[in-house]
């Protein structure tokens, strides 16, 4: 049985956002990504995984709002966005982000906003900002190769033992440097992180691109099993990537279409997703 986690906000708010309200916030976030990330959040609840959520490159908050709607009591969100150059000079963007957070009941006491160039944040700075206890970390900042590598390194240090990194814009033809950076990241020094799943783009490029979920090795198999189960209708195939085998790819059409984590699914999950 999972450890009991008390939700910070209305437990139904996440489903409402995923199925309809997400389209009311400007940004790039496709329905396939919504579906798989929704499942990942349910799996973390099922596994009793707690910790903060974070995103580098929040824009108007489209993805971060979804992560915040799954917060548990005692957790918070960390948002990093430059909002213009110099940082903070795009006051309209900042105000729209804050207004969107407030519209969905996410108060300023529930998140911290850092207006900064993420590549200038040191590991020590990030440790003090996050405490190394992040369970969901979205990397969607500057798309240069150097910046993506820097942000992934920060995310690696920030997530806890059971956390997930969400790497955005993999295979996006507009940003080939992101794909190059992610591949080089895994081909570099040995790490305890592994690719968990690809979420293929299911719409025009201007509405978003593929994402890659990444977890520490001991948890990678549990996440893969759970995501395959809950999104089995949209599992296309499993392929090796960057030296790792069996990385599932999911493709969706239309609205999020994951299966609910009900008692029947929970029984199957308990059988197949045993700890590594």
C-alpha positions in Angstrom: 0.0 0.0 0.0 1.3 3.5 -0.7 2.2 5.9 2.0 -0.7 8.4 2.6 -0.1 11.8 1.0 -2.4 14.7 1.8 -2.9 17.0 -1.2 -2.3 20.7 -0.8 -5.1 21.7 -3.2 -8.4 20.2 -4.4 -7.6 16.6 -5.5 -9.9 17.1 -8.5 -8.1 20.2 -9.7 -5.3 18.2 -11.5 -7.8 16.3 -13.6 -9.8 19.4 -14.5 -6.6 21.2 -15.6 -5.3 18.2 -17.6 -8.6 17.6 -19.4 -9.7 21.2 -20.1 -8.0 24.2 -18.4 -4.5 23.6 -19.7 -5.5 25.1 -23.0 -6.3 28.4 -21.2 -2.6 29.0 -20.5 -0.3 30.2 -23.2 2.6 27.9 -23.9 3.7 24.6 -25.5 2.4 21.5 -23.8 0.8 18.8 -25.9 -1.9 16.3 -24.8 0.4 13.3 -25.0 2.8 14.9 -22.6 -0.1 15.9 -20.3 -1.2 12.2 -20.3 2.1 10.7 -19.5 3.1 13.3 -16.9 -0.3 12.9 -15.2 0.4 9.2 -15.0 3.8 9.8 -13.6 2.4 12.0 -10.9 -0.1 9.3 -10.0 2.7 6.8 -9.8 4.6 9.0 -7.4 1.5 9.2 -5.2 1.1 5.4 -5.4 4.8 4.8 -4.6 4.6 7.4 -1.7 7.2 9.7 -3.3 7.3 13.1 -1.8 9.4 16.2 -2.5 9.2 19.6 -4.2 8.6 20.3 -7.9 10.8 22.6 -10.1 11.0 24.0 -13.5 13.7 26.0 -15.4 12.0 28.0 -18.1 8.4 28.4 -16.8 7.2 31.0 -19.3 3.5 31.6 -18.3 3.4 28.5 -16.1 1.6 26.0 -18.4 3.5 22.9 -17.2 4.4 24.2 -13.8 0.7 24.8 -12.9 0.0 21.1 -13.6 2.9 20.0 -11.3 1.7 22.4 -8.6 -1.8 21.0 -8.7 -0.3 17.7 -7.6 1.6 19.2 -4.6 1.3 17.5 -1.2 1.1 19.3 2.1 4.6 20.6 3.0 5.8 20.6 -0.6 6.5 23.7 -2.8 7.5 24.6 -6.3 10.7 26.3 -7.5 10.4 28.4 -10.6 13.4 29.7 -12.6 12.8 32.1 -15.5 14.9 35.0 -16.8 11.9 37.1 -17.9 14.0 39.3 -20.2 17.5 40.5 -20.4 18.5 41.8 -17.9 16.6 39.4 -15.7 13.2 40.6 -14.8 13.0 43.3 -17.5 10.0 41.6 -19.1 7.6 42.7 -16.4 4.5 41.7 -18.5 5.7 38.1 -18.8 6.3 37.9 -15.0 2.9 39.4 -14.2 1.2 37.0 -16.5 2.9 34.0 -14.9 1.9 35.2 -11.4 -1.6 35.8 -12.5 -1.9 32.3 -14.0 -0.6 30.8 -10.8 -3.1 32.7 -8.7 -6.0 31.8 -11.1 -5.5 28.2 -10.2 -5.2 28.7 -6.5 -1.4 28.5 -6.3 -0.5 31.1 -3.8 2.9 32.8 -3.5 3.4 30.9 -0.3 3.4 27.7 -2.4 6.2 28.6 -4.7 9.5 30.5 -5.1 10.3 32.5 -8.2 13.9 33.1 -9.1 14.5 35.5 -12.0 17.9 34.5 -13.2 19.9 33.0 -16.0 20.0 29.4 -14.9 23.5 28.8 -16.4 24.8 31.3 -13.8 23.3 29.3 -10.9 26.0 27.2 -9.2 25.5 23.8 -7.7 25.9 25.3 -4.3 23.3 27.9 -5.1 20.9 25.3 -6.4 21.4 23.1 -3.3 20.4 26.0 -1.1 17.4 26.7 -3.3 16.0 23.2 -3.5 17.7 21.2 -0.7 18.2 18.3 -3.1 14.7 17.1 -2.5 12.9 17.6 -5.8 10.6 14.8 -7.2 9.7 16.4 -10.5 12.0 18.7 -12.4 11.2 20.2 -15.8 14.2 21.4 -17.9 12.9 23.9 -20.5 15.2 26.9 -20.4 17.7 28.2 -22.8 18.0 25.7 -25.7 21.7 26.1 -26.5 23.7 22.9 -26.0 25.7 24.5 -23.2 22.7 25.7 -21.4 20.8 22.4 -21.7 23.9 20.5 -20.3 24.1 23.0 -17.5 20.4 22.7 -16.6 20.5 18.9 -16.7 23.5 18.9 -14.3 21.5 21.1 -11.9 18.5 18.8 -12.2 20.6 15.8 -11.6 21.8 17.3 -8.3 18.4 18.5 -7.3 16.2 15.4 -7.7 15.9 13.0 -4.8 16.5 9.2 -5.1 13.0 8.6 -6.5 12.6 11.8 -8.6 12.0 12.4 -12.3 13.5 14.9 -14.7 11.4 16.1 -17.6 13.6 17.1 -20.5 11.7 19.2 -23.1 12.1 19.5 -26.9 14.0 16.3 -27.7 13.9 15.8 -31.5 12.5 19.3 -32.0 13.6 20.4 -35.5 13.6 24.0 -34.3 16.2 23.2 -31.6 18.6 20.4 -32.7 21.0 21.5 -30.0 18.7 20.1 -27.4 18.9 16.6 -28.9 22.6 16.9 -29.2 23.0 18.0 -25.6 20.8 15.2 -24.2 22.6 12.5 -26.2 26.0 13.9 -25.1 24.8 14.1 -21.5 24.2 10.3 -21.4 27.3 9.5 -23.4 29.5 11.5 -21.0 30.7 10.6 -17.5 28.9 7.6 -16.0 25.8 8.6 -14.2 23.1 6.9 -12.1 20.4 8.4 -14.4 18.6 6.5 -17.1 16.1 7.4 -19.8 12.6 6.3 -18.8 10.3 7.1 -21.6 9.9 9.2 -24.8 6.7 11.2 -25.2 6.4 11.8 -29.0 5.0 15.1 -30.3 1.4 14.8 -31.4 0.8 18.2 -32.8 2.4 21.1 -34.8 5.8 22.1 -33.6 4.4 25.5 -32.4 2.3 23.6 -29.8 5.2 21.6 -28.4 7.7 18.8 -29.0 8.8 15.5 -27.7 9.8 15.1 -24.0 12.1 12.6 -22.3 11.6 11.4 -18.8 14.8 10.5 -16.8 15.1 8.8 -13.4 17.8 7.3 -11.2 18.7 3.8 -12.2 17.0 2.0 -9.2 13.7 3.7 -10.0 13.8 3.6 -13.8 12.2 0.2 -14.1 9.4 1.0 -11.8 8.5 4.1 -13.7 8.7 2.3 -17.0 6.4 -0.5 -15.8 3.8 1.9 -14.4 3.8 4.2 -17.5 3.5 1.2 -19.8 0.5 0.0 -17.8 -1.4 3.3 -17.5 -0.6 4.4 -21.1 -0.7 0.9 -22.7 -3.1 2.0 -25.5 -0.5 4.6 -26.6 2.7 2.6 -26.3 4.2 2.4 -29.8 7.5 0.5 -29.2 10.6 0.2 -27.1 14.0 1.0 -28.4 17.5 1.5 -27.2 18.8 5.1 -26.7 22.3 6.3 -25.8 23.4 2.9 -24.7 20.3 2.1 -22.7 17.8 -0.6 -23.7 14.0 -0.8 -23.6 13.1 2.9 -23.6 9.3 3.1 -24.4 7.9 5.6 -26.8 4.3 6.9 -26.4 2.3 8.7 -29.0 -1.2 10.1 -28.5 -4.0 11.7 -30.5 -6.6 14.1 -29.1 -7.2 14.5 -25.3 -5.1 12.8 -22.6 -6.1 9.2 -22.7 -4.3 7.4 -19.9 -6.1 4.6 -17.9 -7.1 5.4 -14.4 -5.0 4.0 -11.5 -8.0 2.1 -10.0 -7.9 -1.0 -7.8 -7.6 -3.3 -10.8 -4.6 -1.4 -12.2 -3.1 -1.1 -8.7 -3.1 -4.9 -8.3 -1.3 -5.3 -11.7 1.1 -2.5 -10.8 2.0 -4.2 -7.5 2.8 -7.4 -9.4 5.0 -5.8 -12.1 6.5 -2.7 -10.6 8.5 -4.2 -7.8 11.5 -2.3 -6.5 14.8 -2.9 -8.3 
